[in-house]
Amino acid sequence: MACKKLGKTRLVAEVVDPETLEYGSCAFCQRTVNDEVGFGKLYSIGNIYCHYFCVLLSCCLVQEGEDEEGLLGFLYPDILAEIERSKKHKCSYCGKDGATLGCAVTQCRKQFHLPCGREHNAVSLYYGTYKSFCEKHAPKQRVSDEVMRRARPRLQARRKNKGKDSTSGGGAVDEGMWQCSRPF
């Protein structure tokens, strides 16, 4: 695996070509998927591969370098230290070691891999401090009564057609609280 060196000691990550079949699994989530939309670009740095979103959302990894260094500012030694730290943490969903994301609610003890969290309705915020939340503590959107009044007939029709059409979304609506997972 090729990796550029910046100066004498700093490594710079390179994007893995998705057409190449010669890449390993992400050191954070242990998945071999090369899905830029779901996981961010897959990078190689030093002797490891990692998805950008897995690095970005990792709860104890801090961007110490400039954007041109490491993996967009995340330095190779820091990435290695985070991978080593994560070996002590089991994923609350799959039970395997290496969980680097944790629920941002302080009292919550859930830790998970990015894809495991997504598979169990965890939510990650890609702004500010890049927090992740388990399914229980995922932020909910307050929807005005007027919007709910207009949406209610569509939601009811969707529920009626759910058994007939397997592509319909549907979802539970709690009066006034609604988690927006897809547009109407």
Secondary structure, 3 states (H helix, E strand, C coil): CCCEEECCCEEECEECCCCCCCCCCECCCCCCCCCHHHHCCEEEECCEEEEHHHHHHCCCCCCCCCCCCEECCECHHHHHHHHHHHCCCECCCCCCECCCEEECCCCCCCEECHHHHHHCCCEECCCCCCCEECCCCCCCEECCHHHHHHHHHHHHHHHHHCCCCCCCCCCCCECCEECCCCCC
